[in-house]
């Protein structure tokens, strides 16, 4: 389904802990990194800097198809993040979600997909607040319900999803990026189609709107704008930056999860419960440039 | 224990929902706002803007006492956020946490406190991943263990806590602000002593350090600096901005929690589980200037 060039980089547990409580792994538990398929890699140039998004056609094929087309049509260039609520979402696009006219077709709901035994599922947690089970599939945090046989992308920080109106099939162009504590109540209700793998610190600099007006701006000139969007596969191979993300199928990733679930360091005077929030696993990628 | 000037402001559910799915409350469920005691109110002027912190002497009396003294001594002025990890924490201070010499006394551990029936506890959730129960006490998110009889401030985004080395009693001056998905595994392990009530969008602009080096900076000039810190009670009454935070003891707050726990709007084609993450409740305050 995707090009899976593998590369081994040393696992530096950058985001793992405060001060002394870092974890080290044995060599055979080394974290592997997966190269992101250039067809699923989007560079978003904001006035604040570059953001890199990985698309997920496995969970949202129709949304990804439309988004790729909009990117290639330069649809988003010059548009603003027009609804930005600190701790929640930064929403950008042409404002068709606000009821403005748009010639862009609507997208069918793809809120979840059918479970299949051959999905490369890495379990994280049972008894999560919002899902019977959580885990990862090819780098994306997922929720899973074995009873209903469905699986879905969870609303973790950095997730990219289509906004919509009340109707399930009313997504079109406007998208949001989660910038705060995971709003998991939106799971299974939105077309989640990607995640930020680099530049979340840039996303966090997107100007916030008026908290008293649902994050909208009274002054349009105060918004952060999208300068360019480009699909990596539309850039020549020599000029194209490559993106690597933690390979959630590797032994090293399993060891990382276990180290976060079961914290045995002397730093912890109160040993935390042996649980793990799927949205609190550091998943930042690495770019070659 | 604290000055509790009450004021009624209209509840605008700014951070509550996407698009159409806002909640409205009946008039008698109106959210009340509590004025923050000026002795517990700190203005932190960064190179990026103003951040407002509410201190919590109820849970961390020794830490608050030392922090107030350091603020009054202008200890933090000019110091940097020297360890900043996107999605985790921004840590600032004199670097004594890194082993540098410091004449400032150490602070005893105050990771949790004894439960008491007269605490103004507002329950949110049982069966949270990291605590038998969660709730709020005077605006602060807490975890609670009825069996051990203890209660503690939880690591939600915006929480302010003292860094430390391995020993429990090794906090001193360096503090961190949580800037990402709640690192709840740190609960009951750190001196949490405050929360950001205004300016989280400023906190999110703090420059990130080197992800490959545990968030430290290779170039010190790239750090965000603390320009001033000032206790509100040290500012004359006429010049002092007042801060209001959602009054978690009000009926309106209970209604807000219920609206977030039980989402009945037509927007939700899949009704979310009737649960509520205590760290996903919008708690931003309001300033008079």
Interface residues (C-beta under 8 A of the other chain):
Chain A: X12 X13 X14 X15 X18 X19 X20 X21 X22 X85 X86 X87 X88 X89 X91 X97 X109 X111 X112 X125 X127 X128 X129 X130 X156 X157 X158 X163 X164 X165 X166 X168 X176 X179 X180 X181 X182 X183 X184 X185 X186 X187 X188 X189 X200 X201 X204 X205 X208 X210 X211 X212 X213 X214 X215 X260 X263 X266 X267 X268 X269 X270 X272 X273 X275 X277 X279 X280 X282 X284
Chain B: X12 X13 X14 X15 X18 X19 X20 X21 X22 X85 X86 X87 X88 X89 X91 X97 X98 X109 X111 X112 X125 X127 X128 X129 X130 X156 X157 X158 X163 X164 X165 X166 X168 X176 X179 X180 X181 X182 X183 X184 X185 X186 X187 X188 X189 X200 X201 X204 X205 X208 X210 X211 X212 X213 X214 X215 X260 X263 X266 X267 X268 X269 X270 X272 X273 X275 X277 X279 X280 X282 X284
